[in-house]
């Protein structure tokens, strides 16, 4: 069951993010006796293989403006480390309750802006733009290390809205930043001995297979397909995060 769901998570995540919506609840259902940190860290190991594979496939077909994507990657890594450290100090409950409303804004904004992300026309590369990209990476990286759900969707929206990427190029850039944030979290969790390596690596193989198919679909069908998948994934995230924040326990 976990391998099948890891495959599907890799497929969805390769297109528009949101694979954690499938994979992490499956781990919690299969191993309720394990501590959350162990399951979250194992999920990161399983996901990073698919994310790396999707990034590799995207980069063979799209050219990214590295002056924008580079700072987001570097500061995404730093932000994820800071976020993972902050978990031990600050409660995540307020963020859990705010998440469905933030995602709802993303959904409506994208829905009522049909031209958003349709054409790839990156903004002019200057210091201010690079600073903005660094801030995007730092903020979303911190969020990923601290809490996590919807990270890929937030990054995808950020590259489209603030840097005029189309959805296909934004998905490629998202994968690269996600690799950095996942690496930071894996490094921290590994140092604390939380990761179930045999399970994580087995699920990684399935996740890579799913990402292979998902990235192939995205590249073949282009930005319109990624946009539609993004709207579906965000809608599902809204329902899941609202249930977790207001009805669970």
TALINGI-V400709 format. One record per pair of residues at least 12 apart in sequence whose C-alpha atoms are under 8 Angstrom apart, sorted by the first residue. I is the first residue (numbers start at 0). J is the second residue. D is the distance in Angstrom with one decimal. If there is no record, write none. Layout:
i:I j:J d:D
i:I j:J d:D
//
This chain:
i:1 j:22 d:7.7
i:1 j:25 d:6.6
i:1 j:26 d:7.3
i:1 j:29 d:8.0
i:1 j:202 d:7.1
i:2 j:201 d:7.5
i:2 j:202 d:5.5
i:2 j:205 d:5.7
i:2 j:206 d:7.9
i:3 j:205 d:7.2
i:4 j:21 d:6.7
i:4 j:22 d:6.2
i:4 j:25 d:7.4
i:5 j:21 d:7.7
i:5 j:22 d:5.8
i:5 j:45 d:7.7
i:5 j:202 d:5.8
i:5 j:203 d:7.5
i:5 j:205 d:5.6
i:5 j:206 d:4.9
i:5 j:209 d:7.5
i:6 j:202 d:7.9
i:6 j:205 d:4.7
i:6 j:206 d:4.6
i:6 j:207 d:7.3
i:6 j:208 d:6.2
i:6 j:209 d:4.3
i:6 j:210 d:7.5
i:7 j:21 d:7.8
i:7 j:206 d:7.4
i:7 j:209 d:5.8
i:8 j:20 d:7.8
i:8 j:21 d:5.7
i:8 j:22 d:5.9
i:8 j:206 d:6.6
i:8 j:209 d:7.0
i:9 j:46 d:7.1
i:9 j:49 d:5.7
i:9 j:50 d:7.6
i:9 j:205 d:7.7
i:9 j:206 d:4.4
i:9 j:207 d:6.3
i:9 j:208 d:7.3
i:9 j:209 d:4.5
i:9 j:210 d:4.5
i:9 j:213 d:7.2
i:10 j:206 d:7.5
i:10 j:208 d:7.9
i:10 j:209 d:4.2
i:10 j:210 d:4.5
i:10 j:211 d:7.2
i:10 j:212 d:6.2
i:10 j:213 d:4.2
i:10 j:214 d:7.3
i:11 j:209 d:7.9
i:11 j:210 d:7.6
i:11 j:213 d:6.3
i:12 j:50 d:7.6
i:12 j:151 d:7.8
i:12 j:210 d:7.1
i:12 j:213 d:7.7
i:13 j:49 d:7.4
i:13 j:50 d:6.7
i:13 j:53 d:5.7
i:13 j:170 d:7.8
i:13 j:174 d:7.7
i:13 j:209 d:8.0
i:13 j:210 d:5.1
i:13 j:211 d:7.9
i:13 j:213 d:5.2
i:13 j:214 d:5.3
i:13 j:217 d:7.9
i:14 j:170 d:6.8
i:14 j:213 d:5.7
i:14 j:214 d:5.9
i:14 j:216 d:7.6
i:14 j:217 d:5.7
i:14 j:225 d:5.9
i:14 j:228 d:7.1
i:14 j:229 d:7.9
i:15 j:151 d:7.1
i:15 j:152 d:6.7
i:15 j:155 d:7.4
i:15 j:170 d:6.3
i:15 j:225 d:6.0
i:15 j:226 d:7.7
i:15 j:228 d:6.1
i:15 j:229 d:5.0
i:15 j:232 d:7.3
i:16 j:149 d:7.4
i:16 j:150 d:7.6
i:16 j:151 d:4.5
i:16 j:152 d:5.5
i:16 j:155 d:7.9
i:16 j:170 d:7.9
i:16 j:229 d:7.5
i:16 j:232 d:7.5
i:17 j:148 d:7.5
i:17 j:149 d:5.8
i:17 j:150 d:7.6
i:17 j:151 d:6.2
i:17 j:152 d:6.6
i:17 j:232 d:6.1
i:17 j:233 d:7.7
i:17 j:236 d:7.5
i:18 j:46 d:7.9
i:19 j:42 d:7.7
i:19 j:46 d:8.0
i:19 j:148 d:6.8
i:19 j:149 d:7.9
i:20 j:148 d:7.1
i:20 j:149 d:8.0
i:20 j:236 d:6.9
i:20 j:239 d:7.9
i:22 j:42 d:7.0
i:23 j:38 d:7.4
i:23 j:39 d:6.9
i:23 j:42 d:6.2
i:26 j:38 d:6.4
i:26 j:42 d:7.7
i:36 j:188 d:7.8
i:36 j:193 d:6.5
i:37 j:193 d:4.7
i:37 j:194 d:5.4
i:37 j:195 d:6.8
i:38 j:194 d:7.6
i:38 j:195 d:7.9
i:40 j:184 d:7.3
i:40 j:185 d:6.3
i:40 j:188 d:6.1
i:40 j:193 d:6.7
i:40 j:194 d:5.5
i:40 j:195 d:7.9
i:41 j:194 d:5.3
i:41 j:195 d:5.7
i:41 j:196 d:7.0
i:41 j:198 d:7.2
i:41 j:199 d:4.9
i:42 j:199 d:6.6
i:43 j:181 d:6.0
i:43 j:184 d:7.5
i:43 j:185 d:6.5
i:43 j:199 d:8.0
i:44 j:181 d:7.8
i:44 j:185 d:6.8
i:44 j:196 d:7.8
i:44 j:199 d:5.4
i:44 j:200 d:6.8
i:44 j:203 d:6.7
i:45 j:199 d:4.8
i:45 j:200 d:6.0
i:45 j:201 d:7.6
i:45 j:202 d:5.1
i:45 j:203 d:3.9
i:45 j:204 d:7.7
i:45 j:206 d:6.6
i:46 j:203 d:6.2
i:46 j:206 d:6.4
i:47 j:177 d:8.0
i:47 j:178 d:6.1
i:47 j:181 d:6.4
i:47 j:182 d:7.7
i:47 j:203 d:7.4
i:48 j:203 d:5.5
i:48 j:204 d:7.3
i:48 j:206 d:6.9
i:48 j:207 d:5.7
i:49 j:203 d:6.7
i:49 j:204 d:7.9
i:49 j:206 d:5.0
i:49 j:207 d:3.9
i:49 j:208 d:7.4
i:49 j:209 d:7.3
i:49 j:210 d:5.2
i:49 j:211 d:7.7
i:50 j:174 d:5.7
i:50 j:175 d:7.7
i:50 j:177 d:7.2
i:50 j:178 d:6.4
i:50 j:207 d:7.6
i:50 j:210 d:7.1
i:51 j:174 d:7.1
i:51 j:175 d:7.4
i:51 j:178 d:6.4
i:52 j:207 d:6.3
i:52 j:210 d:6.7
i:52 j:211 d:6.8
i:53 j:171 d:7.7
i:53 j:174 d:7.0
i:53 j:207 d:8.0
i:53 j:210 d:5.6
i:53 j:211 d:6.4
i:53 j:213 d:7.9
i:53 j:214 d:5.7
i:54 j:171 d:5.8
i:54 j:172 d:7.9
i:54 j:174 d:5.5
i:54 j:175 d:6.1
i:56 j:211 d:7.8
i:56 j:214 d:6.8
i:56 j:215 d:7.9
i:57 j:171 d:5.6
i:57 j:214 d:7.0
i:57 j:218 d:7.3
i:58 j:171 d:7.1
i:60 j:218 d:7.5
i:61 j:168 d:6.6
i:61 j:171 d:7.9
i:62 j:168 d:7.8
i:63 j:168 d:6.9
i:63 j:172 d:7.3
i:64 j:121 d:7.7
i:66 j:124 d:6.6
i:66 j:129 d:6.6
i:67 j:124 d:7.0
i:67 j:128 d:7.0
i:67 j:129 d:5.5
i:67 j:132 d:5.8
i:68 j:132 d:7.0
i:68 j:172 d:6.3
i:68 j:176 d:7.9
i:70 j:129 d:6.4
i:70 j:130 d:7.7
i:70 j:132 d:6.0
i:70 j:133 d:4.8
i:70 j:136 d:7.3
i:71 j:132 d:5.1
i:71 j:133 d:4.7
i:71 j:134 d:7.3
i:71 j:135 d:6.3
i:71 j:136 d:4.1
i:71 j:137 d:7.2
i:71 j:176 d:6.5
i:72 j:133 d:7.9
i:72 j:136 d:6.3
i:72 j:175 d:6.7
i:72 j:176 d:4.6
i:72 j:179 d:6.1
i:73 j:133 d:7.6
i:73 j:136 d:7.5
i:73 j:179 d:7.4
i:74 j:133 d:5.5
i:74 j:134 d:7.4
i:74 j:136 d:5.1
i:74 j:137 d:4.8
i:74 j:140 d:7.3
i:75 j:133 d:7.6
i:75 j:135 d:7.8
i:75 j:136 d:4.0
i:75 j:137 d:4.8
i:75 j:138 d:7.5
i:75 j:139 d:6.8
i:75 j:140 d:4.3
i:75 j:141 d:7.3
i:75 j:176 d:6.2
i:75 j:177 d:7.9
i:75 j:179 d:6.4
i:75 j:180 d:5.7
i:76 j:136 d:7.8
i:76 j:137 d:7.6
i:76 j:140 d:6.4
i:76 j:176 d:7.8
i:76 j:179 d:4.9
i:76 j:180 d:4.8
i:76 j:181 d:8.0
i:76 j:182 d:7.5
i:76 j:183 d:5.7
i:77 j:137 d:6.6
i:77 j:140 d:7.2
i:77 j:141 d:7.8
i:77 j:180 d:8.0
i:77 j:183 d:7.6
i:78 j:136 d:7.1
i:78 j:137 d:4.4
i:78 j:138 d:6.4
i:78 j:139 d:7.3
i:78 j:140 d:4.4
i:78 j:141 d:4.1
i:78 j:142 d:7.7
i:78 j:144 d:7.3
i:78 j:180 d:7.7
i:79 j:137 d:7.6
i:79 j:139 d:8.0
i:79 j:140 d:4.4
i:79 j:141 d:4.5
i:79 j:142 d:7.1
i:79 j:143 d:5.9
i:79 j:144 d:4.2
i:79 j:145 d:7.3
i:79 j:180 d:5.2
i:79 j:181 d:7.8
i:79 j:183 d:6.0
i:79 j:184 d:6.5
i:80 j:141 d:7.1
i:80 j:144 d:6.3
i:80 j:180 d:7.8
i:80 j:183 d:5.6
i:80 j:184 d:6.5
i:80 j:187 d:7.5
i:81 j:141 d:6.0
i:81 j:144 d:7.1
i:82 j:140 d:7.3
i:82 j:141 d:4.2
i:82 j:142 d:6.2
i:82 j:143 d:7.0
i:82 j:144 d:4.3
i:82 j:145 d:4.2
i:82 j:146 d:7.9
i:83 j:141 d:7.5
i:83 j:144 d:4.4
i:83 j:145 d:5.0
i:83 j:184 d:6.7
i:83 j:187 d:7.7
i:84 j:144 d:7.9
i:84 j:145 d:7.7
i:85 j:145 d:6.4
i:86 j:144 d:8.0
i:86 j:145 d:5.4
i:86 j:146 d:7.9
i:91 j:145 d:7.5
i:91 j:146 d:6.7
i:92 j:244 d:7.8
i:94 j:146 d:7.9
i:95 j:240 d:7.1
i:95 j:243 d:7.7
i:95 j:244 d:5.5
i:96 j:240 d:7.8
i:96 j:241 d:7.2
i:96 j:244 d:4.9
i:96 j:245 d:6.9
i:98 j:237 d:7.8
i:98 j:240 d:6.6
i:98 j:241 d:7.8
i:99 j:236 d:7.5
i:99 j:237 d:4.8
i:99 j:238 d:7.5
i:99 j:240 d:5.6
i:99 j:241 d:5.4
i:100 j:237 d:7.7
i:102 j:233 d:6.5
i:102 j:236 d:7.5
i:102 j:237 d:6.1
i:103 j:233 d:7.9
i:103 j:234 d:7.8
i:103 j:237 d:6.6
i:105 j:156 d:7.5
i:105 j:233 d:7.9
i:106 j:230 d:6.3
i:106 j:233 d:6.5
i:106 j:234 d:7.1
i:109 j:230 d:7.8
i:110 j:230 d:7.6
i:115 j:159 d:7.1
i:115 j:160 d:7.3
i:115 j:165 d:7.6
i:116 j:159 d:5.4
i:116 j:160 d:7.6
i:116 j:163 d:6.8
i:116 j:164 d:6.0
i:116 j:165 d:3.9
i:116 j:166 d:5.1
i:116 j:222 d:7.2
i:116 j:226 d:7.7
i:117 j:165 d:5.3
i:117 j:166 d:6.9
i:117 j:222 d:6.4
i:117 j:223 d:7.1
i:118 j:163 d:7.8
i:118 j:164 d:7.1
i:118 j:165 d:5.0
i:119 j:163 d:6.3
i:119 j:164 d:4.8
i:119 j:165 d:4.4
i:119 j:168 d:7.4
i:120 j:163 d:5.5
i:120 j:164 d:6.0
i:120 j:165 d:7.5
i:121 j:162 d:5.5
i:121 j:163 d:4.8
i:121 j:164 d:5.5
i:122 j:162 d:5.4
i:122 j:163 d:6.1
i:135 j:154 d:7.7
i:135 j:157 d:7.2
i:136 j:176 d:7.2
i:139 j:153 d:7.2
i:139 j:154 d:7.0
i:140 j:180 d:5.8
i:143 j:180 d:6.9
i:144 j:180 d:7.2
i:144 j:184 d:6.3
i:148 j:236 d:7.9
i:149 j:233 d:7.7
i:149 j:236 d:7.0
i:150 j:177 d:8.0
i:151 j:173 d:6.3
i:151 j:174 d:7.7
i:151 j:177 d:7.0
i:152 j:229 d:7.1
i:152 j:233 d:7.0
i:154 j:169 d:8.0
i:154 j:173 d:5.7
i:155 j:169 d:5.4
i:155 j:170 d:5.8
i:155 j:172 d:7.9
i:155 j:173 d:5.8
i:156 j:169 d:7.8
i:158 j:172 d:7.7
i:158 j:173 d:7.9
i:165 j:222 d:6.3
i:166 j:221 d:7.9
i:166 j:222 d:4.8
i:166 j:223 d:7.5
i:166 j:225 d:6.0
i:166 j:226 d:6.1
i:167 j:217 d:7.1
i:167 j:218 d:7.3
i:167 j:221 d:6.0
i:167 j:222 d:4.8
i:167 j:225 d:6.5
i:170 j:225 d:7.9
//
